[in-house]
């Protein structure tokens, strides 16, 4: 596994981002997050996001690990048009456990999360865009098959997006994660079953 940073750009670069043996080691800044409004009332757009630009449909895949310790520590992937239109998904630490979390923002944010019941070190995410949909899947180093996490609406009039690894720590600084690989290709499949 390896991550190729060639052509990738940071939105809100983190205090630490270093390549070691093909893996990107990162550390978050102080109280960073992506969120727009809903329930909490605040608007935050200072999380860390490393991206490539992509037009049309695609499949993006990332494998990562993290040292989740504090409420809302999170790592995963983002698909973003601008500060009001984006999706982030991955592992988020809440209620004392790792949850698979997805936030979809179309003006305002929503949040869905479920507890991952098995222990794992590495998690892989796969996000496929097909027209007006983002199909979100995951698997870990303990399960070999891709599992569906969510099918989310994404505005089909948005032609070009930014796609890549994302992480933040809304309650602290110093959350550490490792992104082991990232790949952005033509859509793997339109099938969801």
CORFEN-V577990 format. One record per backbone hydrogen bond with DSSP energy under -1.0 kcal/mol. CO is the residue of the C=O (numbers start at 0). NH is the residue of the N-H. Records with the same first field share a line. If there is no record, write none. Layout:
# CORFEN-V577990
CO->NH + NH
This chain:
# CORFEN-V577990
4->7
8->50
10->48
15->26
17->24
19->22
21->2
22->19
23->178
24->17
25->176
26->15
27->173
32->45 + 46
34->43
35->37 + 108
36->40
37->39
41->36
43->34
47->166
48->10
50->8
51->162
53->160
57->128
58->184
59->126
60->182
61->124
62->179 + 180
63->122
64->177
69->72
72->92
73->167
74->90
75->165
76->88
77->163
78->86
79->161
81->84
83->106
84->80 + 81
85->104
86->78
87->102
88->76
89->100
90->74
91->98
92->71
93->96
96->93
97->115
98->91
99->113
100->89
101->111
102->87
103->109
104->85
105->107
107->105
111->101
113->99
121->140
122->63
123->138
124->61
125->136
126->59
127->134
129->132
131->153
132->129
133->151
134->127
135->148 + 149
136->125
137->146
138->123
146->137
149->135
151->133
154->157
158->55
160->53
161->79
162->51
163->77
164->49
165->75
166->47
167->73
168->171
171->30
174->27
175->66
176->25
177->64
178->23
180->62
182->60
184->58
